[in-house]
């Protein structure tokens, strides 16, 4: 079944928890560990925006959002937080501004989430570049594998 995302929330929770254990073991920082765990899951909040744009309502039941994403038939897909450009800017900001471990944990969580999405979703290879989605007018027919 083709859909916007195949990696369901429970898998993101499991992966984020595992990566967060590694972050805690390496950095010994609860702020970094917490940021890693939460960012690895909460990046998916942009699915709510896509649902709202397509359905003109808020998904009040989690099941409605999951069904929408798994059996995606929308004409356009935005997923504004899923962006390699934003991810690159985040890592550059951490490096250039010498941001603390919480930011590194945050960036690790987002990076791992995006890596898993890249390899588990039925998308064109450049899908997670926001620029690519903009150039294709966010049209799902040009962005998703059918």
N, C-alpha and C positions, 0 to 999 in steps of 0.2 A: 504494500500500500504506500503510495507516494505521499509525502506530507512536508510541511515546513520544517518540522524537526522530529527526529526519531528518538533522540536521547531524552527520555522522559525525566521529569523533575527528580524522581527517586534516584536515578542514576547520577544526576548531577550532585545530589546530596551525598551519595556514597563516594563518588570521586573527590568531591570537595573535602569531605571528612578525611579521606586518605591522604590527600595532598596537604591538608592542614596539619595532620600528625607529623608529616615530614618537615613542614615549616617550623613547627614547635621544636622538633628535635634539632633542627639546624640552627635556628635563630634564638631559641629559648625566649620567645617573646609572645605573651598572650595577645597583645594588640595586633601583632602581625598574623598570628594564627586565626584570631577572630575575623580580621579583615579578609583573609584568604578564604575562609569558609563562606562568609556572607557574600563576598563579591562573586564567588564561583556559582552561586545560586541566583542572587538578585539581579544579575545582568539580564535574566530572562523577563524582567518586568516590562521590557519593550514589547513583548508579545501582547500585553494588555492594550497598548496603543494600536497595534495592528488589528486586534479584535474590534476595538472601538471604531476605527476608521472604516472597517469592512461592514460591521453589523449595526453601527450607529447606536450601540448600547454597551454597557459595561458587563463583563461576564461575572455575574454574582455567584455562580457556582464554579468551582475549580474544574469540574468535569467538562463544563461548557468550553472553557479555554483549551483544555487538553484535546477535546474532540475537534475543535477548530484548527488547532495546530497539526494534529496527526492527519486529519483528512482535509488538508488545506485546499480550498478551491477559489481563493480570493484572486482578484485581478492584479493586485499590487501587494508588494511585501516591502516593508520599511526596515524593521529591526534596527533602529538607529543606534542602540548601544553596542550592537555586534558590528564593530568597525575596526579594521586593522589600522586605519589612520588614527583613530582615538587611542588605540593600544600603543602605537608607536609614540604618540605625543605623551602618553602617560609614562612610559619608560624613559623617554628623554627628559621629562620634567623631574622624575626621580633622580636621574643622574646629574642633570645640570643644577638643580636646586638643592641637591643633597638631602632629599626628603627622608624621613625616618622609616623604621622597619615596618610600621603599620602600612605605609604606602607600598612598600615592597611586597608585603603579604597580599594587599589588595590587587596589585598588578599580577602576581603569580596566580591568584584565583581566577582572574579574568582571562589570563593567557591560557591556562589549562582548559577552562570552559570553551574558549574559542577553538582550541586545537581539537578537542573532542567533537565539537559541532562540525568543524571542517570535514572531519573524516567519517561522520555518522549520518549526516543529512544529505538528502537528494538535491544537491545544489551544483551550479556551475562552479568551476574551480576558483574564480575571482569573486564569487558572491559576497564574501565578507569584507570586500573593499567598498566602503560607502560611495566612493567616487564611481565605481563600476555600476552600482545600483542606480545612482543618479543619472549616469550616462544612458542607462537602459530604462529611464523613467519609472523605476521601481516595478516594472511590469513582470509579474511572476512567470509569464510565458517565456520571457527571455532570461530569467534568472534561475529557475528551478528545473531540474531534470524531470522529464515526464516518464 
